[in-house]
Structures are given as C-alpha cells and as structure tokens.
C-alpha cells in the first residue's frame, strides 16, 4: 500500500499520565464520580447575609459590602444602599496552590465616597477549616459575631460558611475565583463555565398546491403567478405557475428550518410578475407555526385552504385590510421524522430524529476530562506584553459545554469533567480551545480560535481511559501553525454491547431520509440555515457562546473551494486505490514469472479452485479473516487526531492558502483573481479530459452492438455466435483452465504488442466525433 511519510513529531499525538482517579486504587470518594481530572483544592467562602449592622455615616445608615481577603487575594461582594440586613449569597473560591497566608480575613465595610469605613471582621485559621467532598451535603452557614481590629466584639453579625473542597463542588461554577481576581464588572460573567443546549430544530414542509380566484389588477393579460414564502430570515419561492390563469397550480414543496420555541410565523405571498423587475402582490397569508400539524412518519398530511388578504402597510407595522381577495390550498407540517443536520455530515455528533418519541434508548456514556493546555501562543497584547485568556468548548449532540476562562496563562489548568449520553457510536465529539476577547469589558472584540480536536467514538475501546495531549493546529494564510497542546482524558462506557453492535446494522439517519429523501442542494441549504439558527440562539445565552465559536465548531466553511483540500482528497483516493494497484503489480509479476516458484504455486491454486469452485468464496473470506487477524497486532492504540501531512497543510503554496482564506465573493485584486481563474480553468480542463476519456470507453462498449461501425459489429456478432456454440459443447471448467493458463503463460510465449481484443476495442467508434 502507498505509505505517506509521517508528519512532524511536534504535530503528533502524545500519550500522557496525569494524576487522575480513573484506574487508581484510592479510598477517595471523588475517584468514583469525578475521576477523569486531577483534583484541584479550593478554599470556599460563602457569604450569605448580615444583620444588625450599625450605621457609620452622618445619616445613621450604612451601605454595606463584604471583602474576603486571603494573603494578596481580595474579593468583594456588591454593596447595598442604606441596608442594615443585606443578603449577598455569593461564593468565593481561592486556589490552594496559590495560598500563602495562614489566616482568612472577612471584612464588612461601609461604602463611602472618600474612604470605606470598617464595620467589623471575622477571622479563620486555615488549619481549622473543615473539608467537604460531594456527595456530602453542603456545609450549613453559621452566624459569626463581628470584631474590630483589636479583637473586641462589635455590633452586627455575618452569616458565613467556610470549607475546603475541590472543583467537583456545586459552588465551583458560579464562584468568584482568585485566579481571575483582575477581572471586574461585566467581565466576570464572560469567564464562567456553562452548559448550553442547542435549540430543538424542525424541518417545516410547505406543499403549495394551488390558489383560487386571484384578482390581478390588469385583467387583460395572462397572470404569471408564483408564491414567495418567508420564515424568519429564510425566503423561498415556487416556480411560475404553468397554468397562466387566476386559478394557478404548483404542487411544489418548500422546506424550511425552524427552532422550538417558534418565534416567527410563516408568511406566504402570492405574487404576479407584471414586469422585468416588478411583482404585484395578489394576497398574503400568515400562518403561526404552533398550530401546524406535526408528523412523525410519511403518512400524508391533510390539506387546508387559507384565505389570502390583500393589504397595504401603513405606518410601519400597522396593516390596513382592504378586502378579501382569494384563497390558497396548502399542505403544511412540521417534520419530526428527520434529523435536522446542523453540522458537517462527516463530523456528526447526533443522528437522532427531531421527535423525541422516535428516539432509541442510549447505548452508553461518554465522559471527557478537560485537564489542561500548555505551550499556548500569545493571542493578544495587554500592557505591552502578549497574553492569552483560554477556555474550552466541547460539543456532542445537543449539549455544548464551556469551561471557565483561565485568565492570563499560557499553561491553563481547567480540570473539568463532563458527561454525555451516547445513542450512536459512529459519531464525533469536537473540542475547541479559544481565547476570550471579552474578559476586560469591551464587547467589540472577537474570541480567537486556538485550535480544535475531533474524536470519533467508534475508534475508542469501551471502558478504557485515553489520556493524551493533542496538538492544536490552526491553518493561517502563512501556513499551518501549532498553537499549543490540550490534554484530555476520554472514556466511552458501553451500557449494552449487544445494542451497540446491533446499531451497526441500522441506517445512519432516520428512515424518513430514505423514504422521502431530500436533494443534496436542499440539504446543503437547510444545513446552512440550521447553523445560523443555532449560532444565533447560543449567542443570546449568558455568557454568550459567540457566533464565531459556533461556526468554527460546526465547520461552517467546510464546503468552500480549497486547492489544498482538493489535493488532499485526490491523494486520499489514490491511497484507497493503492491496494488495487499493488494487487495488479503483484499479478503482473506472477504473469511475467518474476518468481517462478510463486507462479507455479498460483497455477496449482488456480487448478484447485477451477476443479472445486465451491471453495472460491470460503477461500476469499478465510483470506480476509487472516488479514484482519494479522493487522490486529498493529491496530491504532490512540484516538485519531489532525494530520497535517494527510491534509497537505504543511506543504501548501502560500497563494493557495491565500485563496482558501479569501472571502466569498472575493476581495482580492482583479489581477490575482484572473490568475486564479486561469489556474482553475487549467485544472478543470484536465478533469474535463479525464471525464471525456471515461465517456469514450463507455460509448465503445455501447457501439459493439449498435452497428455504428458495421464491420466491427459484424465481427463481434459472429464471435458471439461461435463462442456460444463452443461454450455449449465444452465444459466450463475446461474453458476456465485454458483461459487461466493463457493469462498466466510464460514470457517466452508473450510478445510486447497489445492483445487482439484490446486492439479491436480501441478501434471502436465513440460519440466524441460528434462533439463540437
């Protein structure tokens, strides 16, 4: 087989040995539930509320807030105006690694214009702080009497809970973190971890049958009527009706994507093409989607007549109805039996239909521990130096997860573990690493991509923990760059081996995709619309999962033309065909007796198979079985990862990369576009020649019996008659033996000229003579 040279070691996958609970024999409760990440110890302080706080300013009231201080780290709650019994219910988390103090100080202060006054404080010795490990119940907060700086009791009490825990604690996601102490204000909401769910997507099928009693303004001409359908930012139209009357017919399907809950109605507009760029609206119809029938299979939907209203727009949104115009006949439904594709079909993470009633039971659990990253590149500049605020996003099925942002670190440690239900093993989880551009306020920036990893579940052994460091590779106009490495722990646990093996006999997509298939163009357009809806909904969450993140995770631009990708796909095809080419070369060596002993053994095997033809299929399958067992020794022991050599990313020409990163439509100068167009024409010319050659060979087969060349057809028909008579009276095994010996004959009995059948075939006519 054609072996490609290995990619650079720097771009390869590396096995790691993190200190995680999985596989270790410890008595720790954490190792059974949160065992794919390294434990990170935190000191948690929950500030609940205060009571009976004394007034400090001239008005006798106070504006209290709490300051939690541990060494150099200091976190504060929000302050309340004129409130002596405030409630905060806020958690502070201090990383134990960075703790240098031995005492925790909690101050209650009064917000003032010039200098904040101290109301009182509470102090805790860290050696006395209790340890808590889930699933223990949360530690109950207690009231603490406030003291002044001298240690004397003062008026006022503070309710607190202080404990030592890990990142498995329920308080962890929403806590203020000491390693993000520089982040203030709105930036805090943008650095928290979060779990998102993709909106539930439906296909809407609108079958437009006919319209009746239309009222065009010009009665003297034949109306050219079509229907325009608008749903959100999607707009489709039917063809112009063939029947040019006031009762036009179409019977045409239009397909849309819509997300639950349905926010916008379907608007149908019947229009008449009265001029080259002028359409007259004959009537409109508004259909709320919640009232639309939902179907789970291919049973026909009842059709309905809807009234069309002819109206004008007055003062923006106010519509003034003029009069009843006509009606339209529709068959409309929400398709629950399809899977709405919102990601590239090569990397699908979910293949279930929309309707939950049609879901099969899960076959297992996927657990991913997002441990850390190292060697990250500076992604932006702050105070004159490079910095990176990294977070991870993982997407599988409808569930997206986002880790917390580690501020200003090229070696962030997240140690967060997430779980997904698995319904199909032939799916892919995508994990991306990004730089947070919204940490220090400023909403104008974008979150930059650092790199991503894809893992196909079917390549994982069940119940095995994979701990690897994956290279983060990003293609830039200047070439492929390694932006760091991300360390992951992955485990796929199978709940039922029989169910999982049975899945391999099922079709990939729900049955509606095969009973009522959608065209490739339709699917591509619907997938693009689904991506737009998902990115729009997730960007409205808090913290938002931004559009550029969602599009990168879903490979929104994977269908765009790329010279590099085209080369890579060509060599992939050659890699697949290399096995057949190798067999052909081996057989040619047998025929040419390069190794006489092998040729003799092949002759003996051939005679046995001809005399005992019932052994042919068992021999083939036994041979495939033995190859599979032999290859088992060299099976891959790690998940797949991005391969720069396979992708032709490490040897791509700068101009080809510049073309790949160009916008659509192009933004380059006319000279560059002309050069690229000429290059594309040159490549297309070669492809055109190959396709033409394939067509020529096929047409030569057709011309054997078409009498296009009467002499050739006469010869072939005569040969067929003689062959039929000879094969009728001669046993088949004799014919097979003679033919086999002729093909395998010794080079002494061969000559270098082409064979007679090949000469005859090449002389047959093809329709290329008739081409302009």
N, C-alpha and C positions, 0 to 999 in steps of 0.2 A: 504493500500500500504506500501511497505518496506521503512521506513523513515531512511535516513542516518543522523548521528549526525552532527550538524552544525560545520563548520570549525572555527578555532580560530578567535576571534574578530579582532585581528591585521591584519588578512588576508582578512577581509571583505571590502565590498564597503561602502563608507561614503558619504552621501549627504552633499553638501556644499552650501553656499550662497555668492558667490563672487559679488563684486560691478560692475556688467556689465549692459549694456544699455538695453538688452532684457527684456521686461516686465516692465521696469520703465517708468514713465511718465516724460520725461525731454524735454526741448526745444533744446537740443544739436543735431546738425546735425549728429554727429557721431553715435547716437543711432539708426539710420535707416540703416546704411550700415556696421557698424563695431561694432555690439552690443553684441558679444559673448565673449568679452575680457574686462579686466579692462584697462582704459585709463592710459597710461604712458606718462608723459610730457617730452619733449626733447627740448633743445636749439640747433637749427640747424645753422651751419655756412657754407655757400657755397663759397669757394674761387675760383673765376673764372679765373682771369688773372691780370697781372700788365703791366704798360707801363712807359717808360721814366725813368727806374731805373738807378741811377748813378753808375759808376764804382768805386770799392773800393780797388782793389789790384793794384800792380805796373803796370800791363799791361793796366789799364784803363777799364777793363771789370769786370763783376760780374757773380757769379754762384748762382742765387737766389733760395731761398725756403721760404715757409711761415710757421710760428709757431703760432698755435692757442692755447692760454693759458686761462684757467678758474680755478682760485684757484690752487689746486695741480695738476690738469689735464692738460696735454700738448700733442697736436697732431701736426705732421709736414707733409708737402707735400714732394714730391720728389724734388730734386734740378736739375736745368738745367745748363749745362756748357756754360759759356760765352754768356748769353742771357739777353738782357735788356727789352724784351717784352714777358715774359714767359706766357704760358697758362696751368693751372692745372685742373680746373673744378672738384674739389674734395670737398666732403661734410663731415663735422664733426658733430657728434651728442653727446651732453652732457646730461646725465640723470639728470632731475630736482631734483630728490630725493637726489642726491649727491652733488648738487651745494651749496657751502658755501661762494663763493665770490659774490660781487655785480657788478663787472666790468669784461667785456670780453676784453681781450687784443689780438690783432692780429699783430704779428711782421713779417716784411720782412727782411730776413737776407741773408748775403753773405757767402756761404760755403768757409771755409778756412782750411788749414792744421792744424794750431795750435788753433786759436780761431775765431769763426764766428763773422763777423762784422755786426752791426745793420745798415740796410739801412733806415728803418723808421717803424712807427707803427700806428695802428688805434685803438681807444678805444670806447667801447659801454657800456652805463649804462643799466643793465638788466631790470630796470623798464620801459625803453623806447622801449624795443624790441616788435614789433607787433606780434599778434597771428594769426596763419593761420590754418584753418581746411578744408580738402578736402570736397566737390569738388571745393573749391576756386581755382582759377588759381595760379600757382606757383608765389612766390614773385619775382619781377624783381630785379636783382642785380644792384647796383649803384657804381659809381666811388667815391672813398674816397682819399683825399689828405693825403699823409703820413706826420707824425710828428716825431720829435726827442724826446728824453727823457724829454726835458724841455717843450715840447708842441709847439715848433716852427715848422712852415711848412718847409718841405724839398722837394727836387726834387723827383718825382715819384708818381704814383697813383696806387691804388689797387681796383679792381672790386670785390665787396662782396655782399652777401645777408645774413641777419641775421633774424631769426624768431623763434617763439615758436610754436611747433607743437606736434603731437602725433606719435605713431607707425604706424598710418594709412597713414602717409605722403609718397609720392612716393620716396622721397630721402632716406627713412629709410633703405631699404635692402642693398644698396651699400655704406652706410656711414661708416666712421671711428667712433667707439663707445668708449666713455670714460671708460666704464666698461671693455673694453678689451685693455686698454692702454698698458699693459705689453706685448702684442702680437706684434711682429715686423716682417718685411720682408715677406717671403712666407706664414707664419702662418696666416696672415690676410685673405688671400683668402679661407682658410680652416674653417673660423668661420662664414662666411656669410650665410644668408638664401638663399634658392634657390628652384625653382620649376623645376622638371625634367619630361620628358615624356618617358615612355617605348618605345622601338622601335616597329614598326608595324611588327608583326610576321605572317608568312605564312607557311602553310604546302606545301611541294613540293612532288607530287606523280609521281614516275617514274615507268611506267609499261614496263618492259623489255620483249619483245615478242619473238624475235628470232635474230639470226645472220646468215650471209651467206658468203660462200667462205672463210672460215678461212684457214690460212696457217700454220699448226703446223710444227715444224722443223723435227719431227720424223714421217714420213708418214706411218711407218709400224705398229703403234699402234692406238687403238681407242682413240680419244681425250676425256678427262674428263674436260669439259669446264664450267666455271662459270663466272659471271660478278661481279666485285667489283666497287662500286660507292662511291666517296669521295666528300663531300661538307663541306669545312672548316675543322673542327676537327671531323666531323661525317663520319664514314665509315661503309657501309653495303655491304653485298654480297648475291647473289642469291644461291640457292642450285645448285649442279652439275647437268647439263642437263641429262635427262634420255636418250635422243637420242644421242648416242656417235658417232656423225658424224661431218663433217666440216660445217654442217648447223644445229646447235643445236637450240632447242626451250625451253623456260622457262615459258612465260606468268605469270610473278611474279611481284607483286607490292613492291616497296621500298618507305618508307616515311621519309622525312627529315623536319627539321625546318630551316627557313631562315628569316633574318631580313631585312626590307627595310630601306635604300637603299642596293641593293645587291652588296656585295663587292667581292665575290669569285665565280668562275664558278663551275659547276658540272662536275666532271671528271669521265668518265666511262672507265674501263679497263677490256677487255676480256682476261681471263687467262686460261691456261691449267695446270691441276695438273699432272705434269710429275713424281713426286716422293713424298715421305712421307712429306718432308718439302721443296719441290721445286716446284715453279709455274713459268711457262713460259708465258710472256705477248705476246698475239697474236695481240693486237691492242688497241689503246686508242682513246678516243673521248672527246673533250672539248666543253661544252655547256654553253654559257653565259645566265644567268637567265633572264635579261631584255627582251630577245627575246622569252621567253617561254609564251605560251598561259595561260591566267587567266580565270578560270571558276567559276561561282557563284552558279551553281546547279549541278545536277547529269547527265546532258546531256553528251554523250560520246565525247571524245576529238579525233581529227584527229591524226592518227599515221603518223610517218615520218621515213624515212631511213637516217641514218647518216653514213658518211664514217669513217672507223677506220684507224688510221695512226700508222704504226709501226716505232718507232723511238728510238734513244738512247740518253742518257743525256751526253752532252759534256760541260765541264767547268761549272758545276752547273746548271744554268737556261737555257743555250742555247741548243736548241733542233735541232738536225740534222735529217731531214726526209730522210728515206732510200727509201721507195717506197710505193705505195698504196697497202694496204693489203686486206681489206674486208669491209663489212658494217653491221650495226646493226639496227634493227627495234624497235622503241620506241614509246610510248605514254606518253608524259610528260606534266604536267600542274601545275600551282600554284593554290591551293585550297582556294578560297575566301569564301566558304560557311561554313567552320568550324570555331569554336573558338579555337585558339591555347592556350591550358592550360599551364600556366607558374607558377601557384601557386597550393597549395593543394586544391583538389576539395571540401573539407569540408569548406574551408575559401575563396571561390572565391569572388573576388570583381568586376568581369566583366565577362559577359557571351555572349557578342555580337560576331557575326562573323567577320572575318578579313575584308571583303569587306564593305566599307562604304555605298554602295548602298543598302545593306540589313539591315541597322540599322533602328530600330523603333525610334519614337520620344521619348524624355526623359519624365519621369513621375514625376520628382521633383528635388529638390535641397538638397544636404547635406552640412551643414555648421558646421565646427568644430573650436572651440576656444581652442587653446593650451595655458592654462593660466600659470601654474607654476608646480613646483615639490618641495617636501620637504622631509626631513629625508633621503636624499641620502647618500649612503655609500662612503667612500673614495675609489676611483678606482685605484689610482696610488700615488706614492710618489714623491714629489718635494721639494728640500731643506730640507730634513729630516722630512717633515710633509705630511699627507695624503691630497689629493686634488681631485677634480672632475671638469671636463670641460664638462658640459652636453648640449646635443642638442636632439631634437626630429625629428623623421622621420614618416610621415604618408603616407600610400599607399591605394589608392582606384582607381580601373580601371587602366587606363594607366598613371594616374597622380600621381607622387610622390612629396611630399614636405618635405623640410628640414628647420627647424628653425635655427636661428643664435645660435652660441655656447655662453653660458654664462660662462665666464672664472672664475675658482676657486671659486665655490659656491656650497654649499650643499642644498641651497634653491633658485634655479634659477627661475626667472620670465621672461617668453617669451612674453605672451600676444599677440600672433599672430593668425590671423583668416584666414581660407582657405575655399574654396567652391568647390564642385564637382557636376557635373550633374549626376543624378541617372536614370538608364534605367531599373533597375530591383530591387524590394525591397528585394528579397531573396539573398542579397549579404552582404559582411562583410568588414568593414574598419579596418585596422591594424595600430596601433600607437605604435612605439617603442621609447625607451629612450636609448641613448648611451653616452659613454664618449669619447670625442675627443682626440685621441692619437697623433694628428699632429699639435697641437696649437703652440708649440715652436720649429718649424722646424722639423728636424728628420723624414724622411719618412718611417723609418723602423718599427715603432710601428703599432699596430692594434687598431681600435676603439672597445672598450669593450662594451658588451651588459649590460644594467642595468635592462631591463625588457620590456615587451610589453603588450598591451591591444588590445582585439578584440571586436568589437561591431557589432552585426547583425542588419541591418537596419529594418528587418521585426518585430523586437521586440520593435521598437520605435513607440510611438504615434505621429501622424502628428502634426506639428506646436507647439510641446511642447519643451521647453528648458530643457535639462537634465544637471544639474551641479553636478558632483560627483568627489570624489577623489578616484582614482583607485589604489589598491596596486600593486606594481611592484614586481613580484615574479619570481625568477630565480632558476632553478634546478642546483645544484652543486653536484659533487661526494660525498660531505659530507651531502647532504640533501637539502631541499627547504629553500631558504632564501628570506626574504623581504628586498629589496634594496632601498626602499623608496616608495613614492606615487606621482602620477601625477594627476593634477587637470585639468579636461576637461569640456568644455561646448559644447553640441551637440544638433543640431536641424535639423530635417528632415521635409522639407516643400513639401507637395504634390501639384502638379500643377493641377492634374485631378484625382479625386477619382475613377471615372468610369474606366479610363485607368489602374489605379493601381490595382483595383480589377479584371479587365479583365486579367492582367498578370498572376494571379494565375491559369488560365486555360491553359496557354501556356506551352510547354515543356521548361525545364530549359536551354538546349543547343540548338543551331541552328539545323534546320531539317536535315542537312547533317549527323549529328552524329547518326541519327536514320535510314536514308535511306541507307547510306553506313557506318555502324559503324566500328570503329577501335577497335582492340582487346585490352584487359586490359594491356597486356605486351607492345604492341605498344604505347599506351597512356602514360604508365609509363616512357618508354624510351624517347619519344618525349617531355614529360614534363621536364625531367631532362635536355635535350638538350636546351629547351626553357629557362630554368632558367639560364643555363650557358651563353647563348647569352645575356639575359637581364643584368646579373651581369657584363659581360664584357663591354657592351655598356655604362652602367651607371658609371662604374669605370673610363671611359675615359672622363667624363664630368669635368667641372671646377667650383666649387670644386668637386672632385670625390665622388660619392656615392659608397663606397668601397664594395668589394666582400663579406666580412663577414657580412656587414649590409644587403645587398640584400638577401643573403642566409637565414639569421635569419628571415627577414620579410616574405620571401616566404616559410618558413618551409621546407627547402630543405632536412632535415633528418627525416621527419615525418614517412617515410616508414620503417625505421630501426627497428630491433627487440629490444623490451624492455619488460622485465619481469613485470615491474611496470605498463606499459601501457596495457599489456595483462590482468593483474589482474583487472585493472580499467574497461576495456571493458567487462570482464566476469561479473563484478558486475553491469555494466550498463544493460546488457542483463537480469540479474536477477531482476533488478529494473523494467524493462519493463514487465517481466513475473509475477512480484509480484501481479499485478492486477488480472491476471487469477488465480493465486494460491489463492488469497483472496476469489474470487468468488467460487472456488472449495471447500474451507474450509467452507464457508457460506452454500453452498448447502449440504455439508456433515452434517452440524448441522441441517438443515431442515429435511434431511432424517432420522437422528437419534432423531428427536423430542426433541432437547435440550430446545427449547422454544415452547411448544405446540400451543400457540396462533398464533405465526408466521407460523408454519407448517400448521395450519388449513386455515389461510388466503392464503397461497400459493396454497393449494388444491383448494380453491374457484376460485382464479385467473386462475389456470390451467384449471378448468372445463369451465370457461367462454371463454378462448382462444380456447379450442378444439371445443366448440359448435359454436363459431363465429370466425373462422380462419381469416376472413378479418380484424380482429382487431390486429393481431400479429404485422405486420410491423408498423402501426401507433403507437402502444404502445411502440415498441422499439425506434422509432425516438423521440417520446414525452419524453421518459425517458432520452435519450441522451441530448435533449434540456434542460430539467430541471437540469441535472447535470452541463451542461455548464453555465446556469444562476446562479446556486448555487456557482460554482467556481469563478464567476466574482468578487465576493467580495474579494477573496484572490489572485487576479491576481498580477503579479510582477509589481512593480511601478518603477523599475530601470532597466537599461540595464544589460545584463549578464556580468560576469567577470570570471577571472580564479579562479577555485575552487580546492584548494589543497586536500580536502577530496575526491572529485569525482575522481581526478587524481591519488589518492593513493601516492601523493608526500610526505605527512607528516609522512607516516608510512613505507616507502620503506627501505628495508635492504641495508646497505652500499655496500655489494658485488653486489647486483642487480643494484645499481646506478653506480658502477664502470664498470659493464658490459655494461650499457647503454652509458657511455661516452667513451668506448673503440673505437679505430679506426677500420676501415674496409679496408683490413683484420686486424686481431687482432695484438696488440703489447704487449700482456701480456705473462707471462712465461708459459711454457708447462704444469706445474702442475695446474695452475689456469684454463687454457683452458680445461684441461682434466676434472677438477671438474665441470666446467660449461657445458661441453658437456654431462657429465653423468646426470646432473640435467635436461638438456633439453631432454635427452632420457627418463628420468623418466616421465616428463610432457607429452611428445609425446606419451609414452606408454599408459597413461590414456586416452588421446584424441583418440588414436587408438582403445582402448577398447569400448569407447562410440560410435564411428562410426560403429564399428563391431556390437554392440548391435542394433543400428538403422537398419543396413542392415539385421540382423536376423529377426527383426519384419516384415520388408517389404517382405522378402522371404517367411515367414509363410503365409502372405496373398496370395502370388502367388501360394503356394502349396495347397491351398484349392481346386483348380480345376485342378491341374497338374497331379494327380494320382501318385505323388511321394510316398505317403502313401495311398495305395488303400483303406484301411478300412476307414480312415479319410475322403477321398474324397467321398466314397460311403455314409457315414453318412451325409455329407454336402449336397450332391446332393439330397438325399432323403428328408432332411429337407427343401430344397429349393422348391421341388415339393409340399410338404404338405403345406408350407407357402403360395405358390402361390394360391392353391385351397382355403385355409381358408380365405385369404385376398380378394379373388374374391367374396366370398359369404357373407363376414362380412363387414358392413360399416366401413369406415376408422376411423370415429370419435370414434366408439366403441373400435377399436383396440388401438387407441391413448390413450383413457381413461384408459383401462385395463393396458397398458404398463406404463403409468404415475403413476397409483395407486400402481403398483408393485414396481416401483423405489422408491416411497415416503412412502412405507409401514412402519408401526410402528416397533421399535426394537424388540418387542415381537415376531414378525413373521420373524426375521432375525436370521442367525447364522454366526459365525465368519469365516467359511471356504469360500474360493473363490467360485464364481458362476460357474455354469456348462459351459456357453460359454467361460469363461476365462480359465477354466481347459482344455477345448477342444483345444483352440487356442495355449496354451503353449505346448501342446503335438505335434503340427505340426512340420514337419522336416524343416530345413533350410540348406543352402549350406555351413554352417560353418563346417560340417562334411568333406567336400572335401578340406578344406584349409590345406596346408602344415604347 
